[in-house]
Amino acid sequence: MCELYSKQDTLALRGKHIGPSCKVFFAADPIKIVRAQRQYMFDEKGQQYLDCINNVAHVGHCHPEVVRAALTQMEMLNTNSRFLHDNIVEYAKRLSATLPEKLSVCYFTNSGSEANDLALRLARQFRGHQDVITLDHAYHGHLSSLIEISPYKFRKGKDVKKEFVHVAPTPDTYRGKYREDHADPASAYADEVRKIIEAAHNRGRKIAAFIAESMQSCGGQIIPPAGYFQKVAEYVHRAGGVFIADEVQVGFGRVGKYFWSFQVHGEDFVPDIVTMGKPMGNGHPMACVVTTKEIAEAFSNSGMEYFNTYGGNPVSCAVGLAVLDIIEHEDLQSNASRVGNYLMELLHKQKAKHTLIGDIRGIGLFIGIDLVKDHEERTPATAEAQHIIYKMKGKRVLLSADGPHRNVLKIKPPMCFTKDDAKFMVDQLDETLTVLEEAMGAQTERMISENSPCKTKMPEEAHVELLSGSTTDSTENPSRKRNGPCPNKHALFSKRLKT
Ligand SMILES: Cc1ncc(COP(=O)(O)O)c(C=O)c1O
């Protein structure tokens, strides 16, 4: 039996018993999902949806080997990590083997938030420093300690930025402060971090950590320019701080060629702490912090014991081992490269065809489509993005829109995504964009012929489906105005990382 209640009753019960701040996808018309397999999800009527956004179901929804591993271990034993057990050490050994040698000490947790919170504790304990540098628009988790360092959240709520938090500009070469037309955006963005450190020192503050996702996801699928992390790490280390790479969204082979996204930046860059979660347990709550022996010893020397009731339990580790095996046996990293490259090719063709597409960026199966109202100013097409994800849902394709302006279509599907899935998704997107652009064009033409000011309006049907609060706050990204439009569209990828 897949359902206890009718969809309407589920919705009503949710409204009554689940906190109102827990939002659903497609709030205006939510979907009830009752089962899933591989990259497909099924609603209560048996309708199939192509899942283009679920990076948690990394090796595919309900992978039978993951299910079997959990079941077998659950029938045997599940307990905490105070007892000796082989699963935790085997998993730690296998995980360490995927990382550079110095990252060899693991702490297991149940969520990415717990992992990042612990990473902050490790960093602060290391040299007794307190301050954290974070990137603008970053999200690192839902705990109080992480909302404090997540501008994505604290800028939206009533929270104020704490004095120990320093926000550096996102190294976004499409709509950030320094763009692809800049001679050396990596150095320019890193220099911003250096200046933040100097200003903090002048106020007597000390830097404990710089934290960043290896590729920023909620922040709008941003891929930092080559060389940025190396330079930042140098400045942060000089200040006595550590570099925390948040791989909660982007780890475990999503970029294809490498197992960890930070590795895209070159062998000469190794973070001091790496946090991971979502894909690690394929939906089973499992997360981890990996660090160096030196940092782990400093944490231990504080005298405080670290205990986590569920972190690293035998069932979680059995699940984690199954996930590692599947990534290897099904060659999912090669699949991510192959399908990701194909998808990028298809999307670039769409970019040439559709004026709404301003930028396509991505590596492996981590791709963003930045929608714009105009190519000169790169004005985010926020309402259009919301319209598109609803239309795509109607075509049974699940996409989401994120970033500070909620105009970036995010693609981060299960790693078993195929070329056929990619083609299907892009065909549906093509149709949706064609209809929308025609409607927008017709509207613009009508307004011009009526001698009104030339301002493109949304077609009527798009308005119907817009989510509340989707208007663009132009104050959110003043750098766009400061830097002006990019004169050379074709140079777009020239300073991005090559994979
Ligand atoms: C980059 C990043 N870090 C940390 C977290 C927090 O992970 P969790 O929701 O498992 O606590 C998230 C969740 O979306 C995330 O995107």
Ligand as a Chemical Component Dictionary entry (heavy atoms), coordinates in Angstrom:
data_LIG
# 
_chem_comp.id                   LIG 
_chem_comp.type                 NON-POLYMER 
_chem_comp.pdbx_formal_charge   0 
_chem_comp.three_letter_code    LIG 
# 
loop_
_chem_comp_atom.comp_id 
_chem_comp_atom.atom_id 
_chem_comp_atom.alt_atom_id 
_chem_comp_atom.type_symbol 
_chem_comp_atom.charge 
_chem_comp_atom.model_Cartn_x 
_chem_comp_atom.model_Cartn_y 
_chem_comp_atom.model_Cartn_z 
_chem_comp_atom.pdbx_ordinal 
LIG C1 C1 C 0 26.004 23.070 0.858 1  
LIG C2 C2 C 0 25.200 22.505 1.986 2  
LIG N1 N1 N 0 25.790 22.300 3.171 3  
LIG C3 C3 C 0 25.107 21.789 4.206 4  
LIG C4 C4 C 0 23.766 21.472 4.102 5  
LIG C5 C5 C 0 23.013 20.933 5.272 6  
LIG O1 O1 O 0 22.767 19.592 5.109 7  
LIG P1 P1 P 0 21.551 18.884 5.880 8  
LIG O2 O2 O 0 20.287 19.378 5.296 9  
LIG O3 O3 O 0 21.817 17.420 5.657 10 
LIG O4 O4 O 0 21.674 19.240 7.325 11 
LIG C6 C6 C 0 23.111 21.676 2.880 12 
LIG C7 C7 C 0 21.684 21.334 2.714 13 
LIG O5 O5 O 0 21.025 21.653 1.771 14 
LIG C8 C8 C 0 23.846 22.219 1.801 15 
LIG O6 O6 O 0 23.273 22.460 0.625 16 
# 
loop_
_chem_comp_bond.comp_id 
_chem_comp_bond.atom_id_1 
_chem_comp_bond.atom_id_2 
_chem_comp_bond.value_order 
_chem_comp_bond.pdbx_ordinal 
LIG C1 C2 SING 1  
LIG C2 N1 SING 2  
LIG C2 C8 DOUB 3  
LIG N1 C3 DOUB 4  
LIG C3 C4 SING 5  
LIG C4 C5 SING 6  
LIG C4 C6 DOUB 7  
LIG C5 O1 SING 8  
LIG O1 P1 SING 9  
LIG P1 O2 DOUB 10 
LIG P1 O3 SING 11 
LIG P1 O4 SING 12 
LIG C6 C7 SING 13 
LIG C6 C8 SING 14 
LIG C7 O5 DOUB 15 
LIG C8 O6 SING 16 
# 
